[in-house]
């Protein structure tokens, strides 16, 4: 059974690979002026609300992102809320998939909080694939201070490749959960 509640395990990698740049696709992911892939919540603002400012897929397959924690995500004096850190780590592993033209959703995410993340500082996020097993892609990520390279957070994720009908299937499943209200 998949996360959408169906037994569909087929992959439409070919259509999903080009869909991110096709505005008519349900998998369309617009880009900010700086080229950062944006989710549906961030697209209207034309910037990543989590503070991902730039990202680039390097030849070795590592996605490198420049991130700044906005003051709106301050959890303690001068430091990011842990939920922001976890959210950014999820964003990093997800963008690793998108920039490699693979559509996947987060199956599991484990975050290790190494040190408090400062608000307003430039951070470097890195995400890379460790291995792939069928539809599972094992991805790791780090979040570091740009100034010193000090590691602030680490993550391990299992990303699950999905067909390009993923959101449509989820909506159908969700509608079936309404009952007779």
C-alpha positions in Angstrom: 0.0 0.0 0.0 1.4 3.4 -0.9 1.2 6.6 1.1 -1.7 7.8 -1.1 -3.7 4.8 0.0 -3.5 2.9 -3.3 -1.6 -0.2 -4.3 0.0 1.6 -7.3 3.7 1.0 -7.4 4.3 2.0 -11.0 6.7 4.7 -11.8 6.3 7.3 -14.5 9.8 8.6 -14.3 9.9 9.8 -17.9 6.8 12.1 -17.5 7.7 13.1 -14.0 11.2 14.1 -15.1 10.0 16.8 -17.4 6.9 17.7 -15.5 8.7 20.1 -13.0 9.2 22.6 -15.8 5.8 22.1 -17.5 3.3 24.6 -16.1 0.4 22.4 -17.2 1.7 19.4 -15.2 0.3 18.7 -11.7 4.0 18.2 -10.7 5.0 21.7 -11.9 7.4 23.4 -9.5 8.0 27.1 -10.3 11.3 28.7 -9.7 12.2 31.8 -7.7 14.1 34.6 -9.5 17.2 33.0 -8.0 16.3 29.6 -9.5 15.1 27.9 -6.3 12.3 25.3 -6.8 9.2 26.5 -4.9 6.4 24.5 -3.3 2.8 25.5 -3.7 2.9 27.5 -0.5 5.9 29.5 -1.5 5.1 30.1 -5.2 2.7 33.0 -4.7 5.5 34.9 -2.8 8.1 34.0 -5.4 10.6 33.0 -2.7 11.2 30.1 -0.3 9.6 30.9 3.1 12.1 28.6 4.8 15.0 30.7 3.6 16.5 28.7 0.8 18.1 31.4 -1.3 20.1 29.6 -3.9 20.7 25.9 -4.9 22.8 24.1 -7.4 23.2 20.5 -8.5 26.9 19.9 -8.8 28.5 17.4 -11.2 29.1 14.9 -8.4 25.4 14.7 -7.7 25.5 16.8 -4.5 22.9 19.6 -4.2 24.4 22.7 -2.5 22.0 25.3 -1.1 22.5 28.6 0.5 20.0 29.1 3.4 19.3 31.8 5.9 16.8 31.2 8.8 14.3 34.1 8.8 13.6 35.8 12.1 10.0 34.6 11.8 11.3 31.1 12.6 13.2 32.1 15.8 12.6 29.6 18.5 14.9 30.9 21.3 17.0 34.0 21.5 18.8 34.3 18.2 18.3 30.6 17.3 16.0 28.7 14.9 13.1 26.7 16.1 13.8 23.0 15.8 10.8 22.6 13.6 12.4 25.0 11.1 15.6 23.0 11.2 13.7 19.8 10.5 11.7 21.5 7.8 14.8 22.8 6.0 16.4 19.3 6.2 13.3 17.9 4.5 13.5 20.7 1.9 17.2 19.8 1.2 16.6 16.1 0.7 13.5 16.8 -1.4 15.3 19.3 -3.6 18.0 16.7 -4.2 15.3 14.6 -5.8 13.8 17.5 -7.8 17.1 18.8 -9.2 17.9 15.3 -10.4 14.4 15.3 -12.1 13.0 12.6 -9.9 9.6 12.9 -8.2 9.5 11.5 -4.7 7.9 12.1 -1.4 9.5 11.8 2.1 9.0 8.3 3.5 11.1 8.9 6.6 13.3 11.7 7.9 15.6 11.5 10.8 17.2 14.7 11.9 20.2 15.0 14.3 20.4 18.5 15.9 24.1 19.0 16.4 24.2 22.7 17.5 21.7 25.5 17.7 21.1 27.1 14.3 21.6 30.9 14.3 19.0 33.2 12.8 20.1 35.4 10.0 23.4 33.7 9.3 24.3 32.2 5.9 24.2 28.4 6.0 25.3 25.8 3.5 23.0 22.8 3.0 24.3 19.8 1.2 22.2 16.8 0.1 23.3 13.6 -1.8 22.1 10.1 -2.6 23.7 7.3 -0.6 22.0 4.4 -2.4 18.8 3.4 -4.3 16.7 0.3 -3.7 13.8 0.1 -6.2 11.6 3.1 -5.5 13.4 4.0 -2.3 16.2 6.6 -2.5 18.4 7.0 0.6 19.5 10.6 0.9 21.7 12.3 3.5 22.0 16.0 4.2 24.0 18.4 6.3 23.5 22.0 7.4 26.6 24.0 8.1 27.7 27.5 8.9 29.1 29.1 5.8 31.6 31.1 7.8 33.4 28.2 9.5 31.9 24.9 8.1 30.7 23.9 11.6 28.0 21.2 11.2 24.7 22.3 12.8 22.3 19.5 11.7 22.4 16.2 9.8 19.6 14.2 8.3 19.0 10.8 6.8 15.9 10.3 4.6 14.2 7.6 2.6 12.5 9.2 -0.3 9.9 7.2 -2.2 9.6 7.6 -5.9 6.1 8.2 -7.0 4.2 8.4 -10.3 3.2 11.7 -11.8 -0.4 10.9 -10.7 0.6 11.0 -7.0 -1.4 14.1 -6.0 -4.5 13.0 -8.0 -4.4 9.6 -6.3 -4.0 11.3 -2.9 -7.0 13.6 -3.6 -9.2 10.6 -4.6 -8.1 8.7 -1.4 -8.8 11.8 0.7 -12.3 12.3 -0.7 -13.0 8.6 0.2 -12.2 9.4 3.8 -15.0 12.1 4.2 -17.8 9.6 4.8 -21.4 10.8 4.8 -21.0 14.2 6.4 
